Amino acid sequence: MDIKVSRICRDGLLGAIFLFPSVIAEAQSPEAQPPETQPPEAEAAARKYSGGTIEEVLVTARKRAENLQETPVAVTALSGDDLRAQGILSTTELSKSVPSLQINDSTSAQIFIRGIGQRAPMARFDPSVSVYLDGIFIPRPDGQLLDTIDVESVQVLRGPQGTLFGKNNTGGALVFTLSKPGEERGGYVEAGLGNYNEQRLRAAVDMPVSDTFLTRLSFNSQRRDGFLEDRDIGDTQSIDRLSTIFQTRWLASESLTLDTLAFFGKIRERYPTYHCKLINDDALFVDGLGLLWPGDTDSANPSAYRDNCEANNRDALPDLVTNQGDDQYQVKDQDVLLLGATLDWELSADHSIKAIFGYRDAVKGGPQSNADEGGPAPFLRGIVLGDSDQESLTLELQFNGRLFDGAVDYTAGLFWQDEYKNERFLVGSPLVGADAATLAQLLLGQEPSLNLPVGTQVPVIGALVPLATVQDFEIYGETAAAFAQATWHITEDWELTLGGRYTEERRDSELDTREADLEAVSQTLTSADPRFVQLEPSMGLHTFLGTWAQDPLSIAQNILREAYPDIIGAPLGAPTHYEESSTFREFTPMASTSWILPEQWLSDSFLDSAMVYATWSNGFKSGFHEPSGVDGLAVVEPELLENREVGFKIDAFERSLRLNIALYSMIFENMQLITVSVDSANSLIVTSQNAGEATIEGGELELTWLPTPNTMISLSYSNNNYSFVEFEDTALKPLALSGTAVPIDRSDEEFAVSPRQTAALGIQHMFATPVGLFTPRVDFSYKGEIYMGLDDASWEVAKRNPGLVYADDYVLVDLRLGWSNLDNDLMVAAYVKNATDERYDIGAVATAESLGTYAQALGDPRFYGVEVFKRF
């Protein structure tokens, strides 16, 4: 993908390069050069660098180069110099300025566009927003948050892109393009230093072998200490990544070009630990089941679970300190190899073929904590064990061209992908307890009473919550698709586009489940301490010949820790094998029409160009197989999205102002959501389900204004209104107590994770002096409050006290001061990110019905530093 400008302002080249990188073409290429001579006086420099015109930007949102202002797609285009001007180093930071884009990176990568994304990190879940690097599809969410190393441009396409880009595009797509090898030897070096011991080095060099064979090597290294201090495991939320890219370009002939790339990335970081807030006393694991936990010594007043969460409450701890205990595995270890090749063949002046090959092999290291209740004691754990492998192979064949003397532009092609992924996942808890009378009530399917007579308080210890379940999951997927799209230029100003894509995906899943051998656990307890007497070995139930005051649950758990010191913490029984195969098919059509106002209509107005468009498009996200405890594998149906969108794009006031607005209404069917349920053995499980139907209505605005030749103001805003039309669920408590399915209506809930409102404002000004150009810049980024609930009880809590389940809205302020010499080959910048040191949440989740807690992960605090960029 390219973002270029068709022509250059005659009177504003150098000023535009540094001041207006988002709208000037040559700034996007490291090979861009300033005028050969520079007046030494500041006044002459100011005259030479004046201009103040927003130039034409070419994008490839429809797989062919088009003027951004004439493309009927809601797309934000940023060049490599745009990213540098804003200090954007990774994909995550794009959400500061792109409307409707929300990106979180706590224990998992989450990309949402217009409220559509994937919240869960497990291997079985596909993303709802696709990411492409040089046309190569990146299928896994944990590989999508790319560093902006050697990026020439990035496009953010909002809304379903199911025709040209395929499955897993219900939310939209992020399309990255690398800077290509140049014909002359040269390159750049960029270095940075910052607080928290940040050290950063980037470099790229063009090394042409001949006139027809070009190469480019780029390198990136970034390290930073963690800013969150956990009392037991040290600093978390660190950065330690290394990557390199080698590219070649073979100009085989005037009509044939072959580009290749080899990318290797290595990450050795720590995810953030998080805080815990108790939000619901009636949750199953708080008071709802009458359970006692290690540390409880009074069955009439159990408090260990509550105290465990409160020990990690943000309000009770110093700033930027967490207390999650020493059983956390906050590792983010990943090695990635990506190979790609793109063949461009110009068959004639009107027709061309493009073939894109991509191979990705990634190893995700473990163990890695994925979820728990949030306190320092290991009460409830979800851990990815060992290494997880991800391997994918993609092939795409595109046919592009023009028909009927240019009256019709077309794009058609075939796509094929083969993917393999595996994951080993542990869900575990300690032995828990209940009074004999409480246990009897539970076994009878009755809600327990905590007000028991003293004489009935007989300690019973057992695996009332699953002690340990290990699942080995292997997933094989094969996708084939055919697509076509054509644009008919009915008149010079009016066009009609029709297209469609047929996708067929086969998903084969194999699951081996091993549960704790409770009879072996029973034998271990009774052998180690005769006070534990077997009551029901197959359920791991024991009475304790003592009192609750002796804390029998801690005694039992310490026995198991000594007997089974590994991470699983219990012996495992024989595996149970499950297999499931499904094929998902979908056709995703689209239609769009646009009209460019004739130039003669605008000749006497403040408008320079204007376009209005209307689009109907569809998206498809594949279904998958979901582990359901002892019930094996369940089928989760595909997501479908229908989008109706209108918009306009204008340039005005002698092209000093650009305004793009999109308004849309979407119908979302079978949204894939994470929930908590029980299997047929009455064990609690984290699973998935489809919400019947939802709607999303909203609008987006992007504005760029040059009030003076040396000043640029950019503004973006989005407002999305989400609502469920059909969302039926099952109440968890009666299901857990007696297996009774009580339906509940959750259609009044709000979408989670994505804010309703976002806004961004950027202001920069250029000062020309005899010693160079100084450019101060300030960026404001606003995110509205975000609902973080997972279940029905969380919404009930939110209605009573929104502060318990919502992440507060916030504003981030970034400051930057840049200097560049008059030869345009040396730049120095000082920056402060989050200048006000705002505290805000990312990746939080509230599970009020089962865990009763709200886990909160903090976003970045104030960062500052300096960087130097040298072109040679």
C-alpha positions, -999 to +999 in steps of 0.1 A: +000+000+000+012+035-008+003+069+005+016+095-019+009+129-032+005+135-069+023+169-069+043+191-046+036+226-035+061+248-054+064+272-025+063+250+006+084+218+002+107+220+032+082+235+056+057+209+046+082+181+052+086+190+088+053+207+096+027+189+075+039+153+071+004+139+069-004+158+037+029+161+018+041+132-004+078+133-004+080+134+033+069+098+033+101+086+017+135+086+034+149+095-001+131+129-001+156+157-005+152+195+002+160+222-023+197+223-030+202+259-017+188+274+015+187+312+022+205+317+055+183+345+068+152+335+088+130+359+068+140+344+035+136+309+050+101+317+061+092+330+026+106+299+010+088+275+033+054+291+030+026+272+013-003+261+033-020+237+008-032+202+016-021+180-012-036+149-028-031+116-009-033+083-027-045+053-008-052+017-018-083+009+004-099-007-027-067-025-038-058+001-063-043+036-060-069+063-056-072+098-043-082+097-006-108+124-012-124+104-040-125+070-023-159+061-008-144+044+023-139+056+058-101+054+060-074+072+079-040+073+062-007+080+080+027+081+064+059+071+081+067+107+088+033+112+103+041+085+128+075+101+135+060+136+139+035+122+165+061+100+182+041+068+174+063+038+179+037+009+179+003+001+166-012+006+201-006+044+199-026+047+167-058+048+189-048+082+203-057+099+171-077+076+148-115+079+154-134+048+165-101+029+171-095+013+205-064-007+211-055-023+245-024-043+253-025-057+288-025-095+291-038-098+255-039-077+224-073-062+218-081-041+186-116-027+183-131-005+156-165+010+160-170-012+191-162-045+172-132-065+183-121-096+202-117-095+239-103-130+247-066-140+241-070-178+236-058-194+204-093-205+193-105-169+189-099-151+157-096-113+156-124-091+144-100-065+130-075-078+105-039-066+101-019-068+069+018-062+064+027-057+027-005-075+018+002-105+041-026-114+065-015-116+102-040-141+116-033-141+153-042-112+177-010-114+197+010-108+165-010-078+153+004-051+174+033-043+152+061-018+159+062+009+133+097-002+122+105+011+087+069+017+079+062+038+049+025+041+056-005+027+075-042+028+066-070+022+091-101+011+072-132+014+094-163-008+089-166-043+075-142-051+046-156-085+038-153-082+000-117-073-008-101-082+025-121-112+035-130-129+068-123-115+102-129-080+090-162-072+107-146-042+125-122-031+098-086-035+088-051-021+095-029-022+065+008-016+069+033-010+040+071-011+045+095+014+029+109-003-002+145-007-013+159+024-030+179+027-061+207+046-044+228+037-014+215+055+017+194+052+048+189+065+083+197+060+120+173+069+148+182+067+185+163+076+216+167+077+254+140+082+280+129+076+316+124+042+330+158+034+314+144+035+278+169+028+251+159+027+215+177+023+182+163+021+147+182+020+114+177+012+078+200+011+048+195+007+011+221-015-006+215-018-043+233-047-059+227-036-094+203-014-114+177-042-113+183-058-080+178-037-048+180-046-011+171-029+021+180-039+057+162-024+087+167-030+124+149-021+156+158-025+192+138-011+221+141-017+258+124-001+288+120-011+324+086-018+337+067+010+354+044-012+376+061-027+406+046-058+420+056-065+455+065-101+448+077-104+413+092-069+406+087-046+377+060-054+351+048-037+319+083-036+305+095-035+269+123-056+254+120-063+217+143-068+188+134-071+152+150-070+118+137-069+082+155-078+050+139-068+017+148-073-019+133-059-051+140-075-085+131-053-114+130-082-138+117-061-166+097-029-172+065-050-165+076-075-139+087-068-103+094-092-075+095-080-039+105-102-010+108-097+027+121-117+057+111-105+091+123-118+125+110-105+158+119-114+193+100-101+224+110-107+260+087-085+281+063-086+311+026-079+309+012-056+336+000-070+369-033-055+379-054-044+408-085-059+423-117-044+434-146-063+450-178-053+434-204-079+444-208-097+477-234-121+462-210-135+437-207-173+437-171-173+450-177-145+476-209-153+495-231-169+469-222-205+475-212-202+511-176-214+503-146-209+525-111-204+512-076-209+526-072-184+554-108-186+566-110-195+603-146-186+611-173-203+590-199-178+603-178-149+589-157-161+559-135-133+547-104-148+531-116-143+495-127-107+502-095-099+521-074-114+492-089-090+467-087-060+491-050-067+496-045-057+460-069-028+459-055+002+441-067+026+469-048+006+496-014+006+477+012+032+468+010+046+433+020+022+405+023-007+429+004-040+427+002-070+449-007-101+429+016-126+447+045-147+435+023-172+415+021-148+386+036-155+352+035-121+334+058-132+306+054-120+271+078-141+252+074-145+214+096-153+185+082-146+150+095-154+115+076-139+086+085-145+050+068-128+021+069-124-016+049-102-040+050-105-077+036-076-098+032-083-135+019-056-158+002-075-186-006-044-205-014-007-199-049-018-186-044-052-169-021-065-142-017-096-120-004-096-084+005-127-065+012-124-027+028-152-007+031-152+031+045-176+057+044-169+094+058-191+122+055-179+158+063-195+191+046-179+221+065-188+253+049-198+286+039-202+313+018-170+311-010-160+335-042-152+316-067-147+343-074-149+380-096-132+406-070-105+412-056-111+447-021-122+458-032-157+468-035-182+439-072-188+445-084-190+408-059-193+380-059-194+342-024-201+328-011-209+294+014-237+300+045-242+279+051-229+244+022-223+219+029-227+182+013-207+155+019-214+118+002-200+088+006-200+050-013-176+028-016-172-010-035-144-028-039-139-065-052-105-076-063-094-111-066-056-115-074-035-145-097-015-166-124-024-192-144-007-218-119+021-225-115+029-188-152+030-180-149+001-156-122-006-130-121-041-117-103-062-090-108-099-087-089-127-071-085-159-051-073-163-015-061-194+003-049-199+039-037-229+059-032-224+096-022-245+126-022-234+162-020-251+196-023-241+232-020-259+266-042-242+292-045-247+329-076-237+350-071-243+387-081-234+422-072-245+458-092-269+478-121-250+493-145-258+521-180-256+535-199-266+566-215-300+564-249-283+565-240-259+538-226-287+517-259-306+521-278-276+509-255-273+478-259-310+470-296-305+472-294-276+448-304-251+474-290-217+480-269-220+512-275-200+543-246-185+562-265-183+595-259-218+607-262-230+643-228-236+659-234-273+663-236-278+626-203-262+617-184-293+607-155-286+584-157-303+550-128-299+526-128-307+489-127-298+453-160-280+452-144-258+426-123-276+399-089-282+414-069-285+382-080-290+346-054-291+318-065-288+282-043-295+252-059-278+222-049-282+186-067-263+158-063-268+120-079-243+097-081-240+059-098-210+042-105-206+005-122-175-010-130-159-044-137-122-047-145-096-073-153-059-073-159-035-102-165+002-104-185+017-132-177+053-140-212+062-152-201+098-158-170+117-151-183+125-116-206+096-107-196+060-101-212+028-090-193-001-073-205-037-069-186-066-054-188-098-035-167-125-018-175-162-012-156-177+017-154-212+029-135-222+060-130-257+074-121-258+111-108-291+127-102-291+165-087-317+187-089-314+225-074-335+252-087-327+287-071-340+319-087-333+353-072-336+387-071-372+401-092-365+432-087-400+446-050-395+445-054-361+461-075-377+489-048-403+495-022-376+497-042-356+523-051-386+545-015-399+544+000-366+554-024-356+582-048-381+599-072-353+608-084-354+572-109-383+569-123-394+535-159-386+529-162-390+492-128-397+475-141-394+439-151-358+447-121-351+469-143-345+499-130-349+535-141-340+569-115-324+592-112-336+628-108-302+642-123-267+639-123-239+614-102-219+638-073-242+629-075-231+592-078-266+577-079-253+542-045-237+544-032-270+560-046-290+531-033-266+505+002-266+520+002-304+519-007-303+482+020-277+475+046-299+491+034-331+473+029-314+439+053-284+437+049-280+399+028-253+384-002-276+380-003-283+417-022-316+415-020-351+400-038-355+367-060-383+356-062-400+322-070-377+292-103-375+275-101-369+238-126-348+218-127-340+181-149-317+161-150-306+125-171-278+110-172-259+077-184-223+077-195-207+044-206-171+037-211-147+008-204-110+016-216-086-010-212-049-012-225-019-032-214+017-032-221+048-051-203+082-050-207+115-067-181+142-070-195+177-073-186+191-108-158+217-107-180+243-124-204+241-095-176+250-071-158+277-091-174+306-072-176+289-037-153+282-008-152+246-018-123+232-039-136+196-041-164+177-026-177+141-028-207+123-012-210+086-011-233+058+002-221+023+009-237-010+018-212-036+029-210-069+048-185-087+070-179-122+082-159-137+110-155-174+111-170-197+138-149-220+159-150-247+185-152-239+222-141-263+250-170-269+274-156-288+303-166-324+304-190-317+275-162-316+250-163-291+221-192-268+213-197-249+180-198-211+182-214-197+151-198-171+128-204-134+132-221-114+105-222-077+101-242-055+077-232-019+073-251+010+058-229+041+055-231+076+041-204+102+041-188+132+025-153+144+019-144+180+011-114+203+006-121+240+010-106+275+013-080+270-013-072+235+000-062+247+034-090+227+051-100+191+047-131+176+063-142+140+061-174+127+078-189+092+079-223+082+093-233+046+096-258+021+109-248-015+114-267-047+122-245-072+141-256-109+142-242-137+164-216-116+181-191-139+198-189-132+235-170-146+264-192-158+293-191-180+325-212-211+326-212-246+339-208-280+322-229-311+327-208-320+357-219-287+373-183-273+371-178-237+363-163-230+329-153-200+309-169-204+275-183-185+246-217-178+231-234-159+204-255-128+211-285-129+187-285-094+173-271-059+181-270-026+164-243+001+161-250+036+150-225+064+149-204+089+131-168+099+126-152+132+118-116+140+106-105+175+100-072+190+089-068+228+088-039+250+079-049+284+093-015+298+084+012+284+061+032+273+091+005+260+114-015+228+112-045+218+133-059+183+132-091+171+148-109+138+150-141+127+167-162+096+169-195+088+186-208+052+186-241+041+201-242+003+208-273-017+217-283-053+218-315-062+202-314-099+211-292-112+238-304-142+258-283-158+284-287-182+313-286-172+350-254-186+365-264-192+401-294-216+395-273-233+369-244-238+393-267-248+422-291-272+406-284-273+369-316-254+363-315-232+332-332-199+339-332-177+308-323-140+313-326-111+289-293-091+286-304-069+257-303-038+279-265-040+284-239-019+268-210-031+247-178-037+266-142-025+261-149+002+234-158+038+244-188+055+230-169+087+223-133+095+213-117+127+203-082+139+194-067+173+188-032+180+174-016+214+170+018+222+156+036+253+143+069+258+125+094+285+133+121+291+106+154+304+119+190+307+105+200+276+125+171+254+114+134+247+118+118+244+152+084+226+154+065+224+187+035+201+188+008+192+213-016+163+211-048+158+231-065+124+231-098+118+248-115+084+255-150+083+270-159+060+299-158+023+290-180-005+303-158-034+314-184-060+325-184-096+314-217-110+327-253-100+336-245-093+373-218-068+362-245-048+344-267-049+375-238-036+395-232-009+369-268+003+372-264+008+409-229+021+409-213+028+375-179+036+391-175-001+401-176-015+366-168+014+342-133+026+334-133+064+338-130+087+308-096+104+305-075+129+285-039+123+276-016+152+266+015+146+246+041+173+240+069+174+214+095+199+203+114+191+172+144+207+155+157+200+120+187+215+101+183+233+068+197+203+049+169+181+060+192+153+071+193+158+109+164+160+133+163+162+171+132+160+193+123+161+229+090+147+240+067+140+269+039+115+266+010+117+291+024+150+303-002+153+331+007+118+344-030+106+341-040+073+356-064+053+334-074+017+328-067-006+299-077-042+295-099-043+327-126-069+332-154-072+358-170-106+365-196-098+392-216-130+389-188-156+396-156-140+408-172-108+421-142-088+413-130-060+389-095-065+377-079-032+366-048-028+345-031+006+344-021+024+312+012+041+307+022+069+331+043+099+321+071+091+297+097+115+284+129+115+265+149+127+235+155+112+201+178+119+172+172+110+135+200+112+109+195+105+073+225+096+051 
